[in-house]
Amino acid sequence: MDLEQEVPSQIKKVSAPVSNRSIWSGAVTIGLVNVPVKLYAMVYDKGVSFRFLHKPDGQPIKYVKVCAKEDKIIPWNEIVRGYEVSKDKYVLFEQQELVAVRPESDKRVRISKFVDYFSVDPVYFERTYALLPDKSQDAYSLLLNTLEQTNKAGAGRITLRTKEYPALLHTYKGALVLTTLRYAYDVADPHDFEALHGLVAPQKAELDLAIKIVSDLSGDFDIAEFEDTYQQRIQDLVNKKLKGETISIQPPPKTEAKNLMTALHETLKQLEQT
């Protein structure tokens, strides 16, 4: 039986889609230079997706908005946004009030400085979007070529939905892209975790073996080498269920705990044999 015909379309391995629908429009501003642009989704999560179903009849479960006090479904025209100031106490807002306080970055990415792209720690990267010209091909092309030749990225801000983000305007494969960033206070310092307190330095023999393993395993990074093996297992499971096969549950094999030096030596030996 053909796998492509059996597996539901939502979990087939397909290339990332390209949407013709922009999610934001505005302008990139550098001093008095104005470049009208539109923002498009560029990064997609194609992980396995499941629906919650009612087991007796196999029908999807609906999620409804229910008032916690009256225990009844509430229509959209009776719903407003609220900011919780203390337990069960809220300040209510109408939509027009929230629109009125949206910052300049709602419609404009004002570049405040240019930085070395590699000076930004990737831990702050959140999501990357395609930034395309909006009837501004000449200005867009000039900005694109300038950033490519200077190897710089523009730092600014953008507001998406209900949040303002720090953002990095940079180039990718001959196009301008914009990467939203996390704020400094959104990222924890790893050394605030107690598990890192009191780390001891490794023995020299252990370190030498570990460095040799890293050296033997070193190479160029190619993202295409990585595939979602969990998604493939789900596809195989779907196939078996469509064929009516009985699914046998196999517990994962137990791994033998080894002395650190023994594990290092055996790992190095395996690498030498490959």
HELIX and SHEET records of a PDB file:
HELIX    1   1 LEU A    3  GLU A    6  1                                   4    
HELIX    2   2 SER A    9  ILE A   11  5                                   3    
HELIX    3   3 TRP A   76  GLU A   78  5                                   3    
HELIX    4   4 GLN A   95  ALA A  100  1                                   6    
HELIX    5   5 GLU A  104  ASP A  106  5                                   3    
HELIX    6   6 TYR A  117  SER A  119  5                                   3    
HELIX    7   7 PRO A  122  TYR A  124  5                                   3    
HELIX    8   8 GLN A  137  THR A  150  1                                  14    
HELIX    9   9 ALA A  184  ASP A  186  5                                   3    
HELIX   10  10 PRO A  190  ASP A  192  5                                   3    
HELIX   11  11 GLU A  194  LEU A  196  5                                   3    
HELIX   12  12 LYS A  204  ASP A  216  1                                  13    
HELIX   13  13 ILE A  223  GLU A  225  5                                   3    
HELIX   14  14 THR A  229  LEU A  242  1                                  14    
HELIX   15  15 LEU A  260  GLN A  273  1                                  14    
SHEET    1   A 8 ARG A 108  ARG A 110  0                                        
SHEET    2   A 8 TRP A  24  ILE A  30  1                                        
SHEET    3   A 8 VAL A  33  ALA A  41 -1                                        
SHEET    4   A 8 PHE A 125  PRO A 133 -1                                        
SHEET    5   A 8 ALA A 175  LEU A 181 -1                                        
SHEET    6   A 8 LYS A 163  TYR A 172 -1                                        
SHEET    7   A 8 LYS A 152  LEU A 160 -1                                        
SHEET    8   A 8 LYS A 113  ASP A 116 -1                                        
SHEET    1   B 2 LEU A  53  HIS A  54  0                                        
SHEET    2   B 2 GLN A  59  PRO A  60 -1                                        
SHEET    1   C 2 ARG A  81  SER A  86  0                                        
SHEET    2   C 2 LYS A  89  PHE A  93 -1                                        
END                                                                             
